[in-house]
Amino acid sequence: MMSKQLELLNRITYNPQQCGGKPCIRGMRIRVTDILEMLALNVELSEILEDFPDLEPEDIQACLLLAAQRTNIPKIIA
């Protein structure tokens, strides 16, 4: 399972010269946050893929995985 996660996360790129260094998909100017916002607004996957013909379904999975990992914040109980 870890290799699949790594494979997906490798689709997310960071470039300080592009989109203000925000995470993007495979070096394109498609920000992870743009895809996540569309998903949150209930935009269908097929519509997202149609609007962004260079995207692949795995790119959307990668966005979701990145979001899941970033919100998995350990809780410290004192």
C-alpha positions in Angstrom: 0.0 0.0 0.0 2.9 2.4 0.7 4.2 2.1 -2.8 0.8 3.0 -4.2 0.7 6.0 -1.9 4.2 7.1 -2.9 3.3 6.6 -6.6 0.3 8.9 -6.2 2.2 11.5 -4.1 4.9 11.7 -6.8 2.3 13.3 -9.0 2.3 16.3 -6.7 5.0 18.8 -7.5 6.3 21.9 -5.8 8.0 24.7 -7.7 8.7 28.1 -6.1 8.5 29.7 -9.5 5.0 28.3 -10.3 1.7 29.1 -8.6 3.5 30.7 -5.6 5.1 27.4 -4.7 1.7 25.8 -4.0 1.4 22.1 -4.6 0.5 21.4 -8.2 -0.2 18.3 -10.3 2.6 16.9 -12.4 4.3 20.2 -13.0 1.2 21.7 -14.6 -0.4 24.9 -13.3 -3.3 23.0 -11.8 -3.2 23.5 -8.1 -4.2 20.8 -5.7 -6.4 23.2 -3.9 -8.4 23.9 -7.1 -9.2 20.2 -7.5 -10.0 19.8 -3.8 -12.4 22.8 -3.9 -14.2 21.4 -6.9 -14.6 18.1 -5.2 -15.9 19.9 -2.1 -18.5 21.6 -4.3 -19.7 18.3 -5.6 -18.3 18.7 -9.1 -18.3 15.3 -10.7 -15.0 13.6 -11.5 -16.0 13.3 -15.1 -16.6 17.0 -15.3 -13.2 17.8 -13.7 -11.4 15.5 -16.1 -13.4 17.1 -19.0 -12.5 20.6 -17.9 -8.8 19.7 -17.5 -8.0 17.2 -20.3 -4.4 16.8 -19.2 -5.6 15.4 -15.8 -5.8 11.7 -15.1 -8.0 10.0 -12.5 -4.8 9.2 -10.5 -4.1 12.9 -10.2 -7.4 13.5 -8.4 -6.6 10.5 -6.1 -3.2 12.1 -5.4 -4.9 15.4 -4.4 -7.2 13.5 -1.9 -4.3 11.6 -0.5 -2.2 14.7 0.0 -5.2 16.4 1.8 -5.7 13.3 4.0 -2.1 13.2 5.0 -1.9 16.9 5.8 -5.0 16.8 8.0 -3.7 13.8 9.9 -2.3 15.8 12.8 -1.4 13.8 15.9 -3.2 14.8 19.0 -1.1 15.2 22.1 -2.8 14.5 25.3 -1.2 15.9 28.4 
